[in-house]
Amino acid sequence: MSGGESSRDDSVKNITNNKETYELRLGQFNVLNLQKENVTFYHGNRFTPDQVVEKVNWIGGQLKKMKACIVGFEEVFDHNTLLRATRASGLYKDSEVYTANANGHSPTVGLASKFPVLNTQSIIDFPKSALMEYNHIQIPITKFSRPVLRASIQLPYHITATVFVVHSKSKKPMVPKEHRHEQKSKSMGSALSLLVRTAEAVALRHIIIDELETNKNCPLILLGDLNDDVHSVTTEIISGTQPWKSLPTKMKNAIWETLLWSTSEIQVRTMSRDVQYSHIHNGRYDVLDHIMVSGHFVRSNPKYIGAVQYVQMFNDHLVDETLLDESPPEIESDHGQVVTAVKLFSERCTKKSKKATEEEDSDD
């Protein structure tokens, strides 16, 4: 695990002295092959020093637009290059920046936080409870294709949140290069990719359930490129699904306490039509980049301490290549950036924090 400095800017340090509410801005950013100069990332490709400077400045510019307090990153090859990019924004000069085992050889995930990061963990192995069998034969997928980054972060009003940064297996068919245009091989390769992504979703769901059942007073935030849309099977495995309305209230409450809510879906319900997208592939516009929150930040939950206010998609740089002959610049990301604003309520947070402290004291 690679880490950053411990000092933070004064606006964050003094935040508990501000108004009775605080706007917490959460960001999601797939940076696309963030590698240092003259080092290969995919298919023998590498960036020149000038290209790295361009890419770092472009990422910094996007971060400046996003103005997020906490940002999750994917496709990070090099920790120091991510550090340069966050510093280039002018917003994270004294913030903490972490990556999950960024070794320069394979892409991983990262995190920048303006708030104190209490601890971090890189998760590679599936929990034992998530190992699946079919006809008494174990499915041989036991690790995440990219590490999952878990962090405990101290938010305003004495609230500790658990943040996960995730990059799920892509839809790209797992097929040898020489067979990539053979339709039968391609169908099998797509199925294999889906199988891996599904197994990862199950493992992540088990981790989320354990986290929410163990730390009921801590809100959970998931930032990630899940490589599927909000209503796909794999995404709904991760979030969990709403309980059937006829279930007993006690059972429904137990289910609700372990669910995650898609913030973009919360926004869609207030819009006259859905115009959101964070990725374009072969003419198809999708939201692959997700920000999910536990019920602590959902207003319909009687115990909410914050509420999702709005979601922004920074996607003006995305190009539909089916409509144009040109390709997008190499230094830009092929994903849009997502920001969710959550309003924290001081009085509700204080009550939740006090309750958590009392429960910890009673356990002792």
C-alpha positions in Angstrom: 0.0 0.0 0.0 1.4 3.4 -1.0 0.4 6.4 1.1 0.5 10.2 1.2 1.2 13.0 3.6 -0.8 13.4 6.8 -1.3 17.2 6.7 -4.5 18.8 5.3 -5.7 22.2 4.3 -7.3 24.5 7.0 -10.7 24.5 5.3 -11.0 20.8 6.1 -9.5 21.0 9.6 -12.0 23.7 10.6 -15.0 22.1 9.0 -16.8 21.1 12.2 -17.0 24.8 13.1 -18.9 25.6 10.0 -22.7 25.6 9.4 -25.2 22.9 10.5 -24.8 21.2 7.2 -21.9 20.3 5.0 -21.7 19.3 1.3 -19.6 16.2 1.0 -18.5 15.8 -2.7 -17.6 12.2 -3.7 -15.8 11.6 -7.0 -15.2 8.7 -9.3 -12.4 8.8 -12.0 -11.1 6.1 -14.3 -7.8 7.8 -15.4 -7.0 5.3 -18.3 -3.5 3.9 -18.2 -1.9 6.3 -15.8 1.7 5.2 -16.2 5.0 7.0 -15.9 7.1 8.0 -18.9 8.9 5.3 -21.0 7.3 2.4 -19.3 5.0 0.0 -21.1 1.3 -0.3 -20.1 -0.6 -2.3 -22.7 0.3 -3.9 -26.0 3.8 -2.3 -26.0 2.4 1.2 -25.6 4.2 3.8 -23.5 4.0 7.5 -22.9 6.8 10.0 -23.7 7.7 12.5 -20.9 5.8 15.2 -22.7 2.7 13.0 -22.9 2.8 12.2 -19.2 3.0 16.0 -18.5 -0.1 16.5 -20.7 -2.0 13.6 -19.1 -1.1 14.8 -15.6 -2.3 18.3 -16.4 -5.5 17.0 -18.0 -6.4 14.9 -15.0 -5.6 17.9 -12.8 -7.9 20.0 -14.8 -10.8 17.5 -14.5 -10.2 17.2 -10.8 -10.4 21.0 -10.5 -13.8 20.9 -12.2 -15.0 18.1 -9.9 -14.1 19.7 -6.6 -14.5 16.4 -4.8 -13.5 15.9 -1.2 -12.9 12.1 -1.8 -12.0 10.6 -5.2 -11.6 7.0 -6.2 -9.3 6.2 -9.2 -9.0 3.3 -11.5 -6.3 2.2 -14.0 -3.4 3.6 -12.0 -0.1 2.0 -12.8 2.2 4.4 -11.0 1.6 5.9 -7.5 3.9 9.0 -8.0 2.2 9.9 -11.3 -1.2 9.8 -9.6 0.3 12.0 -6.9 1.5 14.5 -9.6 -1.9 14.5 -11.1 -3.7 15.3 -7.9 -1.2 18.0 -7.1 -1.7 19.5 -10.5 -5.4 20.2 -9.7 -4.3 22.6 -6.9 -7.0 21.1 -4.7 -5.1 18.2 -3.1 -1.6 19.6 -2.3 -1.8 18.6 1.3 -4.3 15.7 0.9 -3.7 12.0 1.4 -3.2 9.9 -1.7 -3.2 6.1 -1.6 -2.9 3.3 -4.2 -3.4 -0.4 -3.8 -0.1 -2.1 -4.6 0.7 0.2 -7.6 3.8 -1.6 -8.9 4.0 -0.2 -12.4 3.3 -3.5 -14.0 -0.5 -3.8 -13.8 -3.4 -1.3 -13.3 -4.8 -0.8 -9.8 -7.0 1.6 -7.9 -6.3 4.7 -5.8 -7.8 7.2 -3.5 -7.4 10.9 -2.7 -9.0 12.4 0.4 -9.1 15.8 1.9 -10.2 14.2 5.2 -8.0 12.1 7.6 -7.5 8.5 6.4 -7.5 6.4 9.5 -6.4 3.1 7.8 -6.3 1.4 4.5 -6.3 -2.1 3.2 -5.7 -3.7 -0.2 -8.0 -6.7 -0.7 -7.1 -9.3 -3.3 -8.5 -12.7 -2.0 -12.2 -13.4 -2.0 -13.7 -14.1 1.5 -14.2 -17.9 2.0 -17.9 -17.4 2.2 -17.9 -16.1 -1.4 -16.2 -19.1 -3.0 -18.8 -20.7 -5.3 -19.4 -24.3 -6.3 -21.4 -25.8 -9.2 -22.3 -29.5 -9.1 -19.9 -29.9 -6.1 -17.1 -28.5 -8.2 -15.5 -25.2 -6.9 -15.4 -22.4 -9.5 -11.7 -21.6 -9.7 -12.0 -17.8 -9.3 -10.8 -16.9 -5.9 -9.1 -13.4 -6.3 -10.1 -10.0 -7.6 -8.6 -9.2 -11.0 -7.6 -5.8 -9.6 -7.2 -5.2 -5.8 -10.1 -3.6 -3.9 -9.0 -0.6 -1.8 -10.7 -0.2 1.6 -10.2 2.9 3.7 -11.6 4.3 6.9 -12.0 8.1 6.6 -12.9 10.6 9.3 -15.7 12.8 7.9 -17.0 16.1 9.4 -19.1 15.9 12.5 -17.1 13.0 14.0 -18.5 10.5 11.5 -16.2 7.7 10.3 -17.0 6.3 6.9 -15.8 3.2 5.1 -14.8 3.8 1.5 -14.3 1.1 -1.1 -12.6 1.8 -4.5 -13.4 -1.0 -7.0 -12.5 -1.8 -10.6 -14.5 -4.9 -11.9 -13.5 -7.1 -14.7 -14.3 -5.6 -18.1 -16.6 -6.9 -20.7 -13.7 -7.5 -23.1 -13.9 -11.1 -24.2 -11.2 -13.3 -22.6 -10.0 -14.9 -25.8 -6.6 -15.4 -27.4 -5.6 -12.5 -29.8 -5.5 -14.8 -32.8 -9.2 -15.8 -32.2 -10.6 -12.4 -31.2 -12.7 -12.1 -34.4 -14.0 -15.6 -34.4 -17.6 -15.3 -33.3 -17.8 -18.6 -31.4 -14.6 -17.9 -29.6 -15.8 -14.4 -28.9 -19.0 -15.6 -27.3 -17.1 -17.9 -25.0 -14.7 -15.2 -24.2 -17.5 -12.8 -23.3 -19.0 -15.5 -21.1 -15.7 -16.0 -19.3 -15.4 -12.2 -18.6 -18.9 -12.2 -17.3 -18.1 -15.2 -15.0 -15.1 -13.4 -13.5 -17.1 -10.1 -13.1 -20.0 -12.1 -11.4 -17.6 -13.9 -9.0 -16.0 -10.5 -8.1 -19.5 -9.0 -7.5 -20.4 -11.9 -5.2 -17.1 -11.5 -3.2 -17.6 -7.7 -3.0 -21.2 -8.2 -1.8 -20.0 -10.5 1.0 -17.4 -8.0 2.1 -20.0 -5.2 2.0 -22.5 -7.2 4.1 -19.9 -8.1 6.7 -18.8 -4.4 6.9 -22.4 -3.0 7.3 -23.4 -5.7 9.8 -20.2 -5.2 11.9 -20.1 -1.4 11.7 -23.8 -0.4 11.7 -23.1 3.3 12.6 -20.5 3.8 9.9 -21.8 4.9 6.4 -20.3 3.0 3.5 -19.3 4.6 0.2 -18.4 2.6 -2.9 -16.5 4.4 -5.8 -15.8 2.4 -8.9 -15.8 1.4 -12.5 -18.0 -1.7 -12.3 -18.0 -2.2 -16.1 -21.8 -2.7 -16.1 -24.8 -0.5 -15.8 -26.9 0.1 -12.7 -29.6 -2.6 -13.4 -27.2 -5.3 -14.6 -27.1 -8.5 -12.7 -23.5 -8.0 -11.5 -24.2 -4.4 -10.3 -27.3 -5.5 -8.4 -25.4 -8.3 -6.8 -23.0 -5.7 -5.4 -25.7 -3.3 -4.2 -28.2 -5.9 -3.2 -31.9 -5.7 -4.1 -34.9 -4.2 -2.3 -36.8 -6.5 -0.1 -40.2 -7.8 -1.3 -42.9 -5.6 0.0 -44.8 -8.5 1.7 -42.0 -9.5 3.9 -42.3 -8.8 7.7 -41.0 -5.4 8.7 -38.2 -6.8 10.8 -36.9 -8.8 7.9 -37.1 -5.9 5.5 -35.2 -3.7 8.0 -32.4 -6.2 8.2 -32.1 -6.3 4.4 -32.2 -2.5 4.1 -29.3 -2.2 6.5 -27.0 -4.1 4.1 -28.1 -2.4 0.8 -26.3 0.1 -1.2 -28.1 2.8 -3.3 -26.8 4.0 -6.7 -26.6 7.8 -6.4 -27.2 8.2 -10.2 -30.4 6.1 -9.8 -31.5 8.4 -7.0 -31.1 11.3 -9.3 -32.8 9.6 -12.2 -36.0 9.3 -10.2 -36.2 13.1 -9.9 -35.5 13.7 -13.7 -38.0 13.9 -16.5 -35.7 11.6 -18.5 -32.3 9.9 -18.1 -29.5 11.6 -19.9 -26.6 10.2 -17.9 -23.6 8.4 -19.4 -20.0 8.0 -18.4 -18.7 5.8 -21.3 -19.3 5.3 -25.0 -18.4 2.1 -26.7 -19.3 1.3 -30.3 -22.1 3.8 -30.3 -23.5 2.6 -26.9 -23.9 5.2 -24.1 -23.7 3.7 -20.6 -23.1 4.6 -17.0 -20.2 2.2 -16.0 -18.8 4.5 -13.3 -20.7 4.3 -10.1 -21.0 6.0 -6.7 -23.0 4.0 -4.2 -23.9 4.8 -0.6 -25.4 3.0 2.3 -28.7 4.0 3.8 -27.0 6.5 6.1 -27.1 8.9 3.1 -30.5 8.1 1.8 -33.3 10.4 2.9 -36.0 7.7 2.8 -34.2 6.0 5.6 -35.6 7.2 9.0 -32.1 7.0 10.4 -30.3 9.1 7.7 -27.5 11.4 8.7 -27.0 12.8 5.2 -28.8 12.9 1.9 -27.8 12.6 -1.8 -28.4 16.1 -3.3 -27.3 15.7 -7.0 -25.0 13.9 -9.4 -22.8 15.5 -12.0 -21.3 13.8 -15.0 -18.2 15.3 -16.6 -18.3 13.7 -20.0 -17.9 16.5 -22.6 -14.5 15.0 -23.7 -16.1 11.7 -24.6 -16.3 11.0 -28.4 -18.7 8.6 -30.2 -16.2 7.1 -32.6 -19.1 5.6 -34.7 -20.0 9.2 -35.8 -16.5 10.5 -36.4 -13.4 9.5 -38.3 -11.0 10.8 -35.6 -9.9 9.1 -32.4 -9.9 10.8 -29.0 -6.5 12.1 -27.6 -4.4 9.4 -26.0 -3.8 11.4 -22.9 -7.6 11.8 -22.0 -9.7 9.2 -20.3 -12.3 7.2 -22.2 -14.6 7.5 -19.2 -16.5 10.5 -17.9 -16.0 11.5 -14.3 -18.8 11.3 -11.8 -19.4 13.5 -8.7 -22.1 13.0 -6.1 -23.0 15.7 -3.6 -24.2 14.5 -0.2 -25.5 16.9 2.4 -24.4 16.0 5.9 -26.7 17.1 8.8 -24.7 18.1 11.9 -27.4 17.3 14.4 -28.1 13.9 13.0 -24.4 13.1 12.6 -23.7 14.1 16.2 -26.5 11.8 17.5 -25.1 8.9 15.4 -21.6 9.5 16.6 -22.7 9.7 20.2 -24.6 6.4 19.9 -21.6 4.7 18.3 -19.4 5.8 21.2 -21.9 4.6 23.7 -22.1 1.2 22.0 -18.3 0.9 21.9 -18.2 1.7 25.7 -20.8 -0.9 26.5 -18.8 -3.5 24.5 -15.8 -2.8 26.7 
